[in-house]
Amino acid sequence: MKSYVWELVRLYAALLQDYTYAYPTLRVEFEKDFARLHHLVVSRGVHFLVDDLPALAKHLDRCLASCEYKLSGLPGACRYSNRVPIPKLFRGLYLLVFAEDGVLKEEPDVQAILLLRQILLLGKKARLDCGPEKTDCEISKFLSTDHDLPTPERFWSAEIPTEAELDEATPGFRQSKVVQNQSLVPEREWSILLSNLDKVSGILATTLGEYNPSEWRFRHGPGVTSEGGRWRNKYQFDRWSDRLESMFALADYGYHSWPSWAERASAIAETEWQKSGSTLIGNSPVSRLSAGRAVSHWEEDEPCSRLIAVPKSFSKPRLIAAEPGEHQWCQQNCWHFFCNRVRSSWIEKFVRFRDQTLNQELCRKGSRDGSLATLDLSEASDRVTCHVVAQVFRRNPRLLKSLQAFRTRRLAYTLRGESSVIELNKFTTMGSSVTFPVESLVFLAVCITCVLTARKMRVTPENILSLAGEVAVYGDDIIVPVESRVLLIGALENLFLKVNLAKSFWTGKFRESCGVDSYDGVNVSPVYWKAPYEAKPESFASTVDTMNNLYKRFLVASADHLASTIHGYKLPNVPIDSGVCGRMAFVPRDPAKTHKVRWNPELQRRECLVPTLRSRQEHTPIDDDTALLKFFTEQPDPYTYWESGVPQRPQLKLKLRWVNHDELTP
C-alpha cells in the first residue's frame, strides 16, 4: 500500500511541475497545493488519492453542468474563505474556470478544466484490492436488486416452453401487468408510450430477421466457464439440457461431425447401461439418444453460473458471472447473429456493438450545442427483466425461444464465507455473451419510443430513421435529445431500470459517454494511473502505456518521471504512430545513438536491440477428437502456426530483441 501512496505522490509532484510550465504565474499556488496534498495524504492515506479526489472530480462535473460551483463538504474541498466557496486545494486552476463567487465564467479556461480533472482523477483506477467487506457489500446489493425485480413468467422456467406459455409471456407492453406506471409519467402519455413501444419493438425485432443457428458461428469466449478448472476442455460438452436441445441440436452444433457425436453417444450409452445393469424400455440410454444428443449422468443437474468479483476500483469490485460452457457456446452464436444483422440494417445508425465512435461524436456535439443529453444507467445489466426482453423480441419468436434456451436461470455465489444458489429474476448477468446486445437493443427501443412520443410523431420506419444523429446507445451509455430526457427517465424507471443522475448530463456544456468526457466540444478525458512499476512484463506494459498517454497530453515531466521508474531496460524513442514498444516522441532521436545496432544480411536491413513484449500461450494436449472441432471453430490462417489443446492463460514475456531500425524512426 505504501508503494502505491508514495509513487502516486511523486507523480503528483511531476504533474504539478507540468502545470507550472502551462501556467508560470501559478507557480507559488502549485507549491502550496503540493504541500496541502501531502498533508492530506499523510492524514487520510491512500483513500484520499483513489476515493476522495475522484469524488471531487465528480462534484466538479456537476458544477460545470449547473454553471456554478457549490460547496460539497467532501474531504479536500475546504473553502478558501467565507466569501469565496472555491476550495483551497488547486485554487489557482479553479479560479480559471469559476469566478470567486462560484459562478462559471463566460469563457472558462478549457485547459484548466482538463488539468483539474486530470489531477483529481489520476488515481481513480488504481489496482488495489477493495477487501472482502466491500466485496460482500456489493454481493448483498446484487442480491437485493435481483430480489426486487418481478418473477419471470412460466415461459422462462419451462424446460421446453409451449406456444401457450410463449403467448402468455408476450402480451405486449400495453397489455402487460408487470410494467406499471409509478406516477413518473402522466397516465394518458404513458398509455400512448406503451402502445408506441410495442410498435417500435415490433419493427426492431422483425428487422433482425429470423435466427437460424446454422448460419452463424459457434465459438467460446475468452473468459472462464462456471465449471472452472485451468485444464478443462471447453469443447467437450458433458451436459446438454432439453431446452438447449430444442433450439440447438447437440449432434449438429456440439461436434465436428455426426460420426464423432455417434461415437461419444454410444460410449455414454454403454456406461449408463452398465451402471443400470439393464435396459429399461422407453427410458433406456439408447431410446434417449434417439432425440439426437448425448446424455451424461449430469443431465439432471440444472446448469448454474458462478458469481466472480474482479477488481474495478478501491471502493468496490466488479461482479461478473462465469457461464456454463454449453450456454456460452450457444450465446456466442447468437452474439454473432446480433452483430451481423445490426451492422447490415438501419439499426447501425443508432447502435454499433464494436464501435464507440458514434456515441463519442454525439457526446462532443451535445457538449457544444447543448441539444443532446447523455444518460448513464446504474446496474443496467442487473435490472433488465425477463418480461421486458420478452415484449421487445416477441415479434421474433425463434430468437426469443433461443434466448430462453441458453439463459442460465441459477447463480451460485459466496457471501461471508457461505455458498448458496439463487433463482435469477433478471434476464441474465454481466458475463453472458448476449447481455450487451440484448440490453442495447432494449434501451434503443425505449429511447426511440420516448423521442417519438415526446415529439408527437407517429411510429413509422421513416420517422425512426429521422432520429439518426440524435439517438445513440452503447450498452448503458445513452444519448437522446434534451427535450425527451424527462419522459425517457420516467419510462426507464417504470421498467425497473435506474438512471444514474450523478453521471447523466443535459445542462451546461459538459457531457460524458463511452470514455469521452467533453466540455464545449473539447476532450477533457484524463489519463489514469494503474500501479507502480514492479519489474514484471505486465507492469512494464502498463507503465509504458500510461507514460505515453501522458506524453500525448504534453505532460512531459510526468512522462519523464514514469520513465525513470523503469529499471533494467532502456526505452527507445519511437514516433507517435509507431507500433514498437517504446517512449513516444514527437521528434524522436536516432536509436542508433543509444542502442546497439547491427546489419542483418539475410533481411538486408539495420536493426536495433530494444526491449520487446511478446505474448506466449501454453496449450495442454487434448486426447480426443474435440481438437478437430476447435480447429474448425477457430479457423486459423493456413500460414499461421496453430496449436491444438486447452489454452492456458497467456503469459507476457519481456526480452531484448532485434527490431527494424526504420520502425524506430519517422
Beta strands, then each sheet from edge to edge (+ up, - down):
strand 1: 304-310
strand 2: 318-322
strand 3: 372-376
strand 4: 410-415
strand 5: 418-423
strand 6: 472-474
strand 7: 477-481
strand 8: 510-513
strand 9: 516-519
strand 10: 522-523
strand 11: 573-574
strand 12: 583-584
strand 13: 597-600
strand 14: 605-616
strand 15: 619-620
strand 16: 646-647
strand 17: 651-660
sheet 1: 2+ 1- 4- 5+
sheet 2: 3+ 7- 6+
sheet 3: 8+ 9- 10+
sheet 4: 11+ 12+
sheet 5: 13+ 14- 17+
sheet 6: 15+ 16-
end
